[in-house]
Amino acid sequence: MELNQHRSCSQHGGRCMIAEVLVSQNELREENLLCDAVLRLEDGGVFPVHRVILSTCSAYFRKLFTSTLNTSEKTDILLHGISSDLMSQILDYVYLRKVDIHCDNARQLLVAAEYLCIGAVTELCCDFLEDTMDLDNCIGIMRFARCHFCADLEAHARSFVLRHFVQVSQQSGELLELPVEELQEIITSEELNAEDEETVWECILRWINHDPDNRKGHIAGLLKGVRETRTT
């Protein structure tokens, strides 16, 4: 997935002038020219960067580089919890306004972008997760979005789970890992699209049988959800 924020701009020599600026800035970074800071990653990655360019895209770096105490000191920075691969993708966005989001990095990239306060990358990751949502990953995405305060993504995932409840209840491995409170929240929702009460009961049995020793005590509470289920 790539983002192009400059679909209309002045043309010069058949190329977009803004795109030329972005490419030129990235070439300076790659050749370590005029760089005034270094980002170091725990896995050994080292990235020379330009403070002003990072500050235009990231509130985190703007605060870091413009603080009175840090202006002359924070030029060699160790970042924790971010891999070199993720930082490469983030810098591609910062310098070129493009980022390669795929199933193997979307969630980690979202967490890194959230930490560095790069909202545009966070939004792109949310869009990717929404577009790739299916029966197998919808519950995981819903819980991930809730954990990271991505309200729109959480709402979309929850709607997907409720709308496709019959298939999710029968096929999803993620459903088996839900805490009892979250399962009960799903089966008692007024928006639940269940064919009949038996469908919900079978879902409960499947969940309990995944860990019967620790879950059989929840049967009575979950049965209340079955009785309150609205069929469609």
MODELLER restraints for C-alpha pairs under 7 A, 6 or more apart:
rsr = mdl.restraints
at = mdl.atoms
rsr.add(forms.Gaussian(group=physical.xy_distance, feature=features.Distance(at['CA:1:A'], at['CA:99:A']), mean=6.47, stdev=0.5))
rsr.add(forms.Gaussian(group=physical.xy_distance, feature=features.Distance(at['CA:1:A'], at['CA:100:A']), mean=5.33, stdev=0.5))
rsr.add(forms.Gaussian(group=physical.xy_distance, feature=features.Distance(at['CA:1:A'], at['CA:101:A']), mean=5.52, stdev=0.5))
rsr.add(forms.Gaussian(group=physical.xy_distance, feature=features.Distance(at['CA:2:A'], at['CA:98:A']), mean=4.77, stdev=0.5))
rsr.add(forms.Gaussian(group=physical.xy_distance, feature=features.Distance(at['CA:2:A'], at['CA:99:A']), mean=5.36, stdev=0.5))
rsr.add(forms.Gaussian(group=physical.xy_distance, feature=features.Distance(at['CA:2:A'], at['CA:100:A']), mean=6.29, stdev=0.5))
rsr.add(forms.Gaussian(group=physical.xy_distance, feature=features.Distance(at['CA:3:A'], at['CA:97:A']), mean=6.04, stdev=0.5))
rsr.add(forms.Gaussian(group=physical.xy_distance, feature=features.Distance(at['CA:3:A'], at['CA:98:A']), mean=4.93, stdev=0.5))
rsr.add(forms.Gaussian(group=physical.xy_distance, feature=features.Distance(at['CA:3:A'], at['CA:99:A']), mean=6.92, stdev=0.5))
rsr.add(forms.Gaussian(group=physical.xy_distance, feature=features.Distance(at['CA:4:A'], at['CA:97:A']), mean=6.38, stdev=0.5))
rsr.add(forms.Gaussian(group=physical.xy_distance, feature=features.Distance(at['CA:4:A'], at['CA:98:A']), mean=6.81, stdev=0.5))
rsr.add(forms.Gaussian(group=physical.xy_distance, feature=features.Distance(at['CA:9:A'], at['CA:16:A']), mean=6.43, stdev=0.5))
rsr.add(forms.Gaussian(group=physical.xy_distance, feature=features.Distance(at['CA:10:A'], at['CA:16:A']), mean=6.32, stdev=0.5))
rsr.add(forms.Gaussian(group=physical.xy_distance, feature=features.Distance(at['CA:10:A'], at['CA:17:A']), mean=6.35, stdev=0.5))
rsr.add(forms.Gaussian(group=physical.xy_distance, feature=features.Distance(at['CA:11:A'], at['CA:17:A']), mean=6.02, stdev=0.5))
rsr.add(forms.Gaussian(group=physical.xy_distance, feature=features.Distance(at['CA:22:A'], at['CA:95:A']), mean=5.90, stdev=0.5))
rsr.add(forms.Gaussian(group=physical.xy_distance, feature=features.Distance(at['CA:22:A'], at['CA:96:A']), mean=5.39, stdev=0.5))
rsr.add(forms.Gaussian(group=physical.xy_distance, feature=features.Distance(at['CA:23:A'], at['CA:96:A']), mean=6.49, stdev=0.5))
rsr.add(forms.Gaussian(group=physical.xy_distance, feature=features.Distance(at['CA:25:A'], at['CA:95:A']), mean=6.68, stdev=0.5))
rsr.add(forms.Gaussian(group=physical.xy_distance, feature=features.Distance(at['CA:26:A'], at['CA:95:A']), mean=5.57, stdev=0.5))
rsr.add(forms.Gaussian(group=physical.xy_distance, feature=features.Distance(at['CA:26:A'], at['CA:96:A']), mean=6.96, stdev=0.5))
rsr.add(forms.Gaussian(group=physical.xy_distance, feature=features.Distance(at['CA:28:A'], at['CA:34:A']), mean=6.92, stdev=0.5))
rsr.add(forms.Gaussian(group=physical.xy_distance, feature=features.Distance(at['CA:29:A'], at['CA:35:A']), mean=6.63, stdev=0.5))
rsr.add(forms.Gaussian(group=physical.xy_distance, feature=features.Distance(at['CA:29:A'], at['CA:48:A']), mean=6.47, stdev=0.5))
rsr.add(forms.Gaussian(group=physical.xy_distance, feature=features.Distance(at['CA:29:A'], at['CA:49:A']), mean=5.93, stdev=0.5))
rsr.add(forms.Gaussian(group=physical.xy_distance, feature=features.Distance(at['CA:32:A'], at['CA:48:A']), mean=6.11, stdev=0.5))
rsr.add(forms.Gaussian(group=physical.xy_distance, feature=features.Distance(at['CA:35:A'], at['CA:48:A']), mean=5.93, stdev=0.5))
rsr.add(forms.Gaussian(group=physical.xy_distance, feature=features.Distance(at['CA:35:A'], at['CA:49:A']), mean=5.11, stdev=0.5))
rsr.add(forms.Gaussian(group=physical.xy_distance, feature=features.Distance(at['CA:35:A'], at['CA:50:A']), mean=4.78, stdev=0.5))
rsr.add(forms.Gaussian(group=physical.xy_distance, feature=features.Distance(at['CA:36:A'], at['CA:49:A']), mean=6.44, stdev=0.5))
rsr.add(forms.Gaussian(group=physical.xy_distance, feature=features.Distance(at['CA:36:A'], at['CA:50:A']), mean=5.43, stdev=0.5))
rsr.add(forms.Gaussian(group=physical.xy_distance, feature=features.Distance(at['CA:36:A'], at['CA:51:A']), mean=6.36, stdev=0.5))
rsr.add(forms.Gaussian(group=physical.xy_distance, feature=features.Distance(at['CA:36:A'], at['CA:75:A']), mean=6.59, stdev=0.5))
rsr.add(forms.Gaussian(group=physical.xy_distance, feature=features.Distance(at['CA:37:A'], at['CA:48:A']), mean=5.89, stdev=0.5))
rsr.add(forms.Gaussian(group=physical.xy_distance, feature=features.Distance(at['CA:37:A'], at['CA:49:A']), mean=5.40, stdev=0.5))
rsr.add(forms.Gaussian(group=physical.xy_distance, feature=features.Distance(at['CA:37:A'], at['CA:50:A']), mean=6.16, stdev=0.5))
rsr.add(forms.Gaussian(group=physical.xy_distance, feature=features.Distance(at['CA:37:A'], at['CA:51:A']), mean=6.30, stdev=0.5))
rsr.add(forms.Gaussian(group=physical.xy_distance, feature=features.Distance(at['CA:37:A'], at['CA:75:A']), mean=4.22, stdev=0.5))
rsr.add(forms.Gaussian(group=physical.xy_distance, feature=features.Distance(at['CA:37:A'], at['CA:76:A']), mean=5.74, stdev=0.5))
rsr.add(forms.Gaussian(group=physical.xy_distance, feature=features.Distance(at['CA:38:A'], at['CA:46:A']), mean=6.81, stdev=0.5))
rsr.add(forms.Gaussian(group=physical.xy_distance, feature=features.Distance(at['CA:38:A'], at['CA:47:A']), mean=5.53, stdev=0.5))
rsr.add(forms.Gaussian(group=physical.xy_distance, feature=features.Distance(at['CA:38:A'], at['CA:48:A']), mean=4.37, stdev=0.5))
rsr.add(forms.Gaussian(group=physical.xy_distance, feature=features.Distance(at['CA:38:A'], at['CA:49:A']), mean=5.87, stdev=0.5))
rsr.add(forms.Gaussian(group=physical.xy_distance, feature=features.Distance(at['CA:38:A'], at['CA:75:A']), mean=6.05, stdev=0.5))
rsr.add(forms.Gaussian(group=physical.xy_distance, feature=features.Distance(at['CA:38:A'], at['CA:76:A']), mean=4.83, stdev=0.5))
rsr.add(forms.Gaussian(group=physical.xy_distance, feature=features.Distance(at['CA:38:A'], at['CA:77:A']), mean=6.12, stdev=0.5))
rsr.add(forms.Gaussian(group=physical.xy_distance, feature=features.Distance(at['CA:39:A'], at['CA:46:A']), mean=5.78, stdev=0.5))
rsr.add(forms.Gaussian(group=physical.xy_distance, feature=features.Distance(at['CA:39:A'], at['CA:47:A']), mean=5.00, stdev=0.5))
rsr.add(forms.Gaussian(group=physical.xy_distance, feature=features.Distance(at['CA:39:A'], at['CA:48:A']), mean=6.31, stdev=0.5))
rsr.add(forms.Gaussian(group=physical.xy_distance, feature=features.Distance(at['CA:39:A'], at['CA:76:A']), mean=6.22, stdev=0.5))
rsr.add(forms.Gaussian(group=physical.xy_distance, feature=features.Distance(at['CA:39:A'], at['CA:77:A']), mean=4.98, stdev=0.5))
rsr.add(forms.Gaussian(group=physical.xy_distance, feature=features.Distance(at['CA:39:A'], at['CA:78:A']), mean=6.06, stdev=0.5))
rsr.add(forms.Gaussian(group=physical.xy_distance, feature=features.Distance(at['CA:39:A'], at['CA:79:A']), mean=6.89, stdev=0.5))
rsr.add(forms.Gaussian(group=physical.xy_distance, feature=features.Distance(at['CA:40:A'], at['CA:46:A']), mean=4.67, stdev=0.5))
rsr.add(forms.Gaussian(group=physical.xy_distance, feature=features.Distance(at['CA:40:A'], at['CA:47:A']), mean=6.46, stdev=0.5))
rsr.add(forms.Gaussian(group=physical.xy_distance, feature=features.Distance(at['CA:40:A'], at['CA:77:A']), mean=5.89, stdev=0.5))
rsr.add(forms.Gaussian(group=physical.xy_distance, feature=features.Distance(at['CA:40:A'], at['CA:78:A']), mean=4.68, stdev=0.5))
rsr.add(forms.Gaussian(group=physical.xy_distance, feature=features.Distance(at['CA:40:A'], at['CA:79:A']), mean=6.13, stdev=0.5))
rsr.add(forms.Gaussian(group=physical.xy_distance, feature=features.Distance(at['CA:41:A'], at['CA:78:A']), mean=5.91, stdev=0.5))
rsr.add(forms.Gaussian(group=physical.xy_distance, feature=features.Distance(at['CA:41:A'], at['CA:79:A']), mean=5.42, stdev=0.5))
rsr.add(forms.Gaussian(group=physical.xy_distance, feature=features.Distance(at['CA:41:A'], at['CA:80:A']), mean=6.67, stdev=0.5))
rsr.add(forms.Gaussian(group=physical.xy_distance, feature=features.Distance(at['CA:41:A'], at['CA:82:A']), mean=6.71, stdev=0.5))
rsr.add(forms.Gaussian(group=physical.xy_distance, feature=features.Distance(at['CA:41:A'], at['CA:83:A']), mean=6.48, stdev=0.5))
rsr.add(forms.Gaussian(group=physical.xy_distance, feature=features.Distance(at['CA:41:A'], at['CA:84:A']), mean=6.35, stdev=0.5))
rsr.add(forms.Gaussian(group=physical.xy_distance, feature=features.Distance(at['CA:42:A'], at['CA:80:A']), mean=6.27, stdev=0.5))
rsr.add(forms.Gaussian(group=physical.xy_distance, feature=features.Distance(at['CA:43:A'], at['CA:83:A']), mean=6.47, stdev=0.5))
rsr.add(forms.Gaussian(group=physical.xy_distance, feature=features.Distance(at['CA:43:A'], at['CA:84:A']), mean=6.86, stdev=0.5))
rsr.add(forms.Gaussian(group=physical.xy_distance, feature=features.Distance(at['CA:45:A'], at['CA:84:A']), mean=5.30, stdev=0.5))
rsr.add(forms.Gaussian(group=physical.xy_distance, feature=features.Distance(at['CA:51:A'], at['CA:65:A']), mean=6.71, stdev=0.5))
rsr.add(forms.Gaussian(group=physical.xy_distance, feature=features.Distance(at['CA:54:A'], at['CA:61:A']), mean=6.20, stdev=0.5))
rsr.add(forms.Gaussian(group=physical.xy_distance, feature=features.Distance(at['CA:54:A'], at['CA:94:A']), mean=6.58, stdev=0.5))
rsr.add(forms.Gaussian(group=physical.xy_distance, feature=features.Distance(at['CA:55:A'], at['CA:61:A']), mean=5.18, stdev=0.5))
rsr.add(forms.Gaussian(group=physical.xy_distance, feature=features.Distance(at['CA:55:A'], at['CA:62:A']), mean=4.14, stdev=0.5))
rsr.add(forms.Gaussian(group=physical.xy_distance, feature=features.Distance(at['CA:57:A'], at['CA:94:A']), mean=6.30, stdev=0.5))
rsr.add(forms.Gaussian(group=physical.xy_distance, feature=features.Distance(at['CA:57:A'], at['CA:118:A']), mean=6.18, stdev=0.5))
rsr.add(forms.Gaussian(group=physical.xy_distance, feature=features.Distance(at['CA:58:A'], at['CA:116:A']), mean=6.37, stdev=0.5))
rsr.add(forms.Gaussian(group=physical.xy_distance, feature=features.Distance(at['CA:58:A'], at['CA:117:A']), mean=5.36, stdev=0.5))
rsr.add(forms.Gaussian(group=physical.xy_distance, feature=features.Distance(at['CA:58:A'], at['CA:118:A']), mean=4.98, stdev=0.5))
rsr.add(forms.Gaussian(group=physical.xy_distance, feature=features.Distance(at['CA:59:A'], at['CA:117:A']), mean=5.52, stdev=0.5))
rsr.add(forms.Gaussian(group=physical.xy_distance, feature=features.Distance(at['CA:60:A'], at['CA:116:A']), mean=5.24, stdev=0.5))
rsr.add(forms.Gaussian(group=physical.xy_distance, feature=features.Distance(at['CA:60:A'], at['CA:117:A']), mean=5.51, stdev=0.5))
rsr.add(forms.Gaussian(group=physical.xy_distance, feature=features.Distance(at['CA:64:A'], at['CA:70:A']), mean=6.53, stdev=0.5))
rsr.add(forms.Gaussian(group=physical.xy_distance, feature=features.Distance(at['CA:65:A'], at['CA:71:A']), mean=5.39, stdev=0.5))
rsr.add(forms.Gaussian(group=physical.xy_distance, feature=features.Distance(at['CA:65:A'], at['CA:74:A']), mean=6.61, stdev=0.5))
rsr.add(forms.Gaussian(group=physical.xy_distance, feature=features.Distance(at['CA:82:A'], at['CA:112:A']), mean=6.35, stdev=0.5))
rsr.add(forms.Gaussian(group=physical.xy_distance, feature=features.Distance(at['CA:86:A'], at['CA:109:A']), mean=6.06, stdev=0.5))
rsr.add(forms.Gaussian(group=physical.xy_distance, feature=features.Distance(at['CA:89:A'], at['CA:99:A']), mean=5.62, stdev=0.5))
rsr.add(forms.Gaussian(group=physical.xy_distance, feature=features.Distance(at['CA:89:A'], at['CA:100:A']), mean=6.63, stdev=0.5))
rsr.add(forms.Gaussian(group=physical.xy_distance, feature=features.Distance(at['CA:90:A'], at['CA:99:A']), mean=6.99, stdev=0.5))
rsr.add(forms.Gaussian(group=physical.xy_distance, feature=features.Distance(at['CA:92:A'], at['CA:98:A']), mean=5.92, stdev=0.5))
rsr.add(forms.Gaussian(group=physical.xy_distance, feature=features.Distance(at['CA:92:A'], at['CA:99:A']), mean=6.01, stdev=0.5))
rsr.add(forms.Gaussian(group=physical.xy_distance, feature=features.Distance(at['CA:93:A'], at['CA:99:A']), mean=5.30, stdev=0.5))
rsr.add(forms.Gaussian(group=physical.xy_distance, feature=features.Distance(at['CA:101:A'], at['CA:125:A']), mean=6.92, stdev=0.5))
rsr.add(forms.Gaussian(group=physical.xy_distance, feature=features.Distance(at['CA:106:A'], at['CA:125:A']), mean=5.63, stdev=0.5))
rsr.add(forms.Gaussian(group=physical.xy_distance, feature=features.Distance(at['CA:110:A'], at['CA:121:A']), mean=6.95, stdev=0.5))
rsr.add(forms.Gaussian(group=physical.xy_distance, feature=features.Distance(at['CA:110:A'], at['CA:122:A']), mean=5.00, stdev=0.5))
rsr.add(forms.Gaussian(group=physical.xy_distance, feature=features.Distance(at['CA:110:A'], at['CA:125:A']), mean=5.70, stdev=0.5))
rsr.add(forms.Gaussian(group=physical.xy_distance, feature=features.Distance(at['CA:113:A'], at['CA:119:A']), mean=6.90, stdev=0.5))
rsr.add(forms.Gaussian(group=physical.xy_distance, feature=features.Distance(at['CA:113:A'], at['CA:121:A']), mean=6.04, stdev=0.5))
rsr.add(forms.Gaussian(group=physical.xy_distance, feature=features.Distance(at['CA:113:A'], at['CA:122:A']), mean=5.67, stdev=0.5))
rsr.add(forms.Gaussian(group=physical.xy_distance, feature=features.Distance(at['CA:114:A'], at['CA:122:A']), mean=6.16, stdev=0.5))
rsr.add(forms.Gaussian(group=physical.xy_distance, feature=features.Distance(at['CA:126:A'], at['CA:153:A']), mean=6.21, stdev=0.5))
rsr.add(forms.Gaussian(group=physical.xy_distance, feature=features.Distance(at['CA:130:A'], at['CA:153:A']), mean=6.60, stdev=0.5))
rsr.add(forms.Gaussian(group=physical.xy_distance, feature=features.Distance(at['CA:135:A'], at['CA:168:A']), mean=5.56, stdev=0.5))
rsr.add(forms.Gaussian(group=physical.xy_distance, feature=features.Distance(at['CA:135:A'], at['CA:172:A']), mean=6.36, stdev=0.5))
rsr.add(forms.Gaussian(group=physical.xy_distance, feature=features.Distance(at['CA:136:A'], at['CA:172:A']), mean=5.20, stdev=0.5))
rsr.add(forms.Gaussian(group=physical.xy_distance, feature=features.Distance(at['CA:136:A'], at['CA:173:A']), mean=6.97, stdev=0.5))
rsr.add(forms.Gaussian(group=physical.xy_distance, feature=features.Distance(at['CA:138:A'], at['CA:157:A']), mean=5.69, stdev=0.5))
rsr.add(forms.Gaussian(group=physical.xy_distance, feature=features.Distance(at['CA:138:A'], at['CA:160:A']), mean=6.99, stdev=0.5))
rsr.add(forms.Gaussian(group=physical.xy_distance, feature=features.Distance(at['CA:138:A'], at['CA:161:A']), mean=6.42, stdev=0.5))
rsr.add(forms.Gaussian(group=physical.xy_distance, feature=features.Distance(at['CA:139:A'], at['CA:161:A']), mean=6.78, stdev=0.5))
rsr.add(forms.Gaussian(group=physical.xy_distance, feature=features.Distance(at['CA:139:A'], at['CA:174:A']), mean=6.15, stdev=0.5))
rsr.add(forms.Gaussian(group=physical.xy_distance, feature=features.Distance(at['CA:139:A'], at['CA:175:A']), mean=6.64, stdev=0.5))
rsr.add(forms.Gaussian(group=physical.xy_distance, feature=features.Distance(at['CA:140:A'], at['CA:174:A']), mean=6.31, stdev=0.5))
rsr.add(forms.Gaussian(group=physical.xy_distance, feature=features.Distance(at['CA:141:A'], at['CA:157:A']), mean=6.53, stdev=0.5))
rsr.add(forms.Gaussian(group=physical.xy_distance, feature=features.Distance(at['CA:142:A'], at['CA:154:A']), mean=4.81, stdev=0.5))
rsr.add(forms.Gaussian(group=physical.xy_distance, feature=features.Distance(at['CA:142:A'], at['CA:157:A']), mean=5.00, stdev=0.5))
rsr.add(forms.Gaussian(group=physical.xy_distance, feature=features.Distance(at['CA:142:A'], at['CA:158:A']), mean=6.03, stdev=0.5))
rsr.add(forms.Gaussian(group=physical.xy_distance, feature=features.Distance(at['CA:145:A'], at['CA:151:A']), mean=6.88, stdev=0.5))
rsr.add(forms.Gaussian(group=physical.xy_distance, feature=features.Distance(at['CA:145:A'], at['CA:153:A']), mean=6.03, stdev=0.5))
rsr.add(forms.Gaussian(group=physical.xy_distance, feature=features.Distance(at['CA:145:A'], at['CA:154:A']), mean=5.00, stdev=0.5))
rsr.add(forms.Gaussian(group=physical.xy_distance, feature=features.Distance(at['CA:146:A'], at['CA:154:A']), mean=5.80, stdev=0.5))
rsr.add(forms.Gaussian(group=physical.xy_distance, feature=features.Distance(at['CA:161:A'], at['CA:168:A']), mean=6.74, stdev=0.5))
rsr.add(forms.Gaussian(group=physical.xy_distance, feature=features.Distance(at['CA:162:A'], at['CA:191:A']), mean=6.38, stdev=0.5))
rsr.add(forms.Gaussian(group=physical.xy_distance, feature=features.Distance(at['CA:162:A'], at['CA:192:A']), mean=4.78, stdev=0.5))
rsr.add(forms.Gaussian(group=physical.xy_distance, feature=features.Distance(at['CA:162:A'], at['CA:193:A']), mean=5.81, stdev=0.5))
rsr.add(forms.Gaussian(group=physical.xy_distance, feature=features.Distance(at['CA:163:A'], at['CA:192:A']), mean=6.53, stdev=0.5))
rsr.add(forms.Gaussian(group=physical.xy_distance, feature=features.Distance(at['CA:163:A'], at['CA:193:A']), mean=5.27, stdev=0.5))
rsr.add(forms.Gaussian(group=physical.xy_distance, feature=features.Distance(at['CA:164:A'], at['CA:193:A']), mean=6.85, stdev=0.5))
rsr.add(forms.Gaussian(group=physical.xy_distance, feature=features.Distance(at['CA:165:A'], at['CA:192:A']), mean=6.97, stdev=0.5))
rsr.add(forms.Gaussian(group=physical.xy_distance, feature=features.Distance(at['CA:165:A'], at['CA:193:A']), mean=6.04, stdev=0.5))
rsr.add(forms.Gaussian(group=physical.xy_distance, feature=features.Distance(at['CA:165:A'], at['CA:194:A']), mean=6.38, stdev=0.5))
rsr.add(forms.Gaussian(group=physical.xy_distance, feature=features.Distance(at['CA:166:A'], at['CA:194:A']), mean=6.09, stdev=0.5))
rsr.add(forms.Gaussian(group=physical.xy_distance, feature=features.Distance(at['CA:166:A'], at['CA:199:A']), mean=6.85, stdev=0.5))
rsr.add(forms.Gaussian(group=physical.xy_distance, feature=features.Distance(at['CA:169:A'], at['CA:203:A']), mean=5.34, stdev=0.5))
rsr.add(forms.Gaussian(group=physical.xy_distance, feature=features.Distance(at['CA:170:A'], at['CA:203:A']), mean=6.89, stdev=0.5))
rsr.add(forms.Gaussian(group=physical.xy_distance, feature=features.Distance(at['CA:176:A'], at['CA:207:A']), mean=5.09, stdev=0.5))
rsr.add(forms.Gaussian(group=physical.xy_distance, feature=features.Distance(at['CA:176:A'], at['CA:210:A']), mean=6.47, stdev=0.5))
rsr.add(forms.Gaussian(group=physical.xy_distance, feature=features.Distance(at['CA:184:A'], at['CA:222:A']), mean=6.29, stdev=0.5))
rsr.add(forms.Gaussian(group=physical.xy_distance, feature=features.Distance(at['CA:184:A'], at['CA:225:A']), mean=6.63, stdev=0.5))
rsr.add(forms.Gaussian(group=physical.xy_distance, feature=features.Distance(at['CA:187:A'], at['CA:200:A']), mean=6.83, stdev=0.5))
rsr.add(forms.Gaussian(group=physical.xy_distance, feature=features.Distance(at['CA:187:A'], at['CA:225:A']), mean=5.95, stdev=0.5))
rsr.add(forms.Gaussian(group=physical.xy_distance, feature=features.Distance(at['CA:187:A'], at['CA:229:A']), mean=6.90, stdev=0.5))
rsr.add(forms.Gaussian(group=physical.xy_distance, feature=features.Distance(at['CA:188:A'], at['CA:225:A']), mean=5.08, stdev=0.5))
rsr.add(forms.Gaussian(group=physical.xy_distance, feature=features.Distance(at['CA:188:A'], at['CA:228:A']), mean=6.56, stdev=0.5))
rsr.add(forms.Gaussian(group=physical.xy_distance, feature=features.Distance(at['CA:188:A'], at['CA:229:A']), mean=5.96, stdev=0.5))
rsr.add(forms.Gaussian(group=physical.xy_distance, feature=features.Distance(at['CA:190:A'], at['CA:230:A']), mean=6.65, stdev=0.5))
rsr.add(forms.Gaussian(group=physical.xy_distance, feature=features.Distance(at['CA:193:A'], at['CA:232:A']), mean=6.29, stdev=0.5))
rsr.add(forms.Gaussian(group=physical.xy_distance, feature=features.Distance(at['CA:194:A'], at['CA:231:A']), mean=5.63, stdev=0.5))
rsr.add(forms.Gaussian(group=physical.xy_distance, feature=features.Distance(at['CA:194:A'], at['CA:232:A']), mean=6.31, stdev=0.5))
rsr.add(forms.Gaussian(group=physical.xy_distance, feature=features.Distance(at['CA:195:A'], at['CA:231:A']), mean=5.75, stdev=0.5))
rsr.add(forms.Gaussian(group=physical.xy_distance, feature=features.Distance(at['CA:195:A'], at['CA:232:A']), mean=5.89, stdev=0.5))
rsr.add(forms.Gaussian(group=physical.xy_distance, feature=features.Distance(at['CA:196:A'], at['CA:231:A']), mean=5.21, stdev=0.5))
rsr.add(forms.Gaussian(group=physical.xy_distance, feature=features.Distance(at['CA:197:A'], at['CA:226:A']), mean=5.85, stdev=0.5))
rsr.add(forms.Gaussian(group=physical.xy_distance, feature=features.Distance(at['CA:197:A'], at['CA:229:A']), mean=6.49, stdev=0.5))
rsr.add(forms.Gaussian(group=physical.xy_distance, feature=features.Distance(at['CA:200:A'], at['CA:226:A']), mean=6.07, stdev=0.5))
rsr.add(forms.Gaussian(group=physical.xy_distance, feature=features.Distance(at['CA:201:A'], at['CA:226:A']), mean=6.32, stdev=0.5))
rsr.add(forms.Gaussian(group=physical.xy_distance, feature=features.Distance(at['CA:208:A'], at['CA:215:A']), mean=5.31, stdev=0.5))
rsr.add(forms.Gaussian(group=physical.xy_distance, feature=features.Distance(at['CA:208:A'], at['CA:216:A']), mean=6.07, stdev=0.5))
